[in-house]
Amino acid sequence: MVTVYRAHGLRVVIFVDDHTPAHVHVFGDGEAKIQLAGASGAPELISAAGMTRAEIRRAMQIVKEQQATLLERWSDIHG
């Protein structure tokens, strides 16, 4: 597990032994799993548990803003 970004009380993580499609796990009070590039090319929420709607919106905004960097990190970690 590699923490690749922190902001607004949230931690964005990529698991080193994870599977495709490229995605991140965002931890706050709970966890959201967000695909980095969905069918439209924008990040898409896969699942969320234990997070408020506000935290989910914040997580999605972070991933959207950092999408290029997070995709690069995914590639660095998973080849």
N, C-alpha and C positions, 0 to 999 in steps of 0.2 A: 504494500500500500504506500503510495507516494502522495503527499499533500502538495498540490501544484498551485494552489491559490487560496488566499484568505481575505475575507472582506465582510464587513457588517455582521460580525458574529457567526459567519458561515465558513466552513472549510470544504474546499473542492478537492476530491481525491480520485486518483486513478489506481486501480488494483493491478499489480504487475502480472497476475495470472488470470486476468479477465478475458472475456470473449468479445468478438465483434457483434454488432456494429460499435463503432467508437462512441463511448459514453463516459460520463463522470458520475460520481456519487457526491452529493452535496449534503453535508452534515450540519445541523443546527440543533434544535430541540428534537428533531427526528431526522429523517433521511429522504432525499429525493434522488431518483436516478434519471438522468437527462441524456438523451441521445444528442451527440454534437452536431449532426447534420441529418435531419429528417428528409422526407421526400421532396420538400420544397427547398432544401438547403439550409433552412433555419433550425435551430435547436428545438427538440420536442421532448416534452415530459413523458417519461415511460411509466414512472410510478412515484408515489409519495406516501410516507407513513409518519405520523406523529408531528407533522409540520403544520403551522397555520397557513392560511391562504396568503397572508402577507409574506411569510418566509418563502413560500413557493414562488411568489412573484419576484422576490428579491433574488432567489437562486436562479430563476430563468433569466433575469436581467443581467446578472453577473456572467452567466454562460454565454449569453448573446454578445455582450461587450467583449468578452475574452475568447470568443469562438476560435479565431485563427490561432492564437497562442495555445489553447487547449488541444486543438487538433494536432498541432506541431508536437506538443508534449506526448500525446497518445502515440504518434508515430515514432518518437524517440524511444518510448518505453516498449512498444509492441512491434517495432520494425516495419 
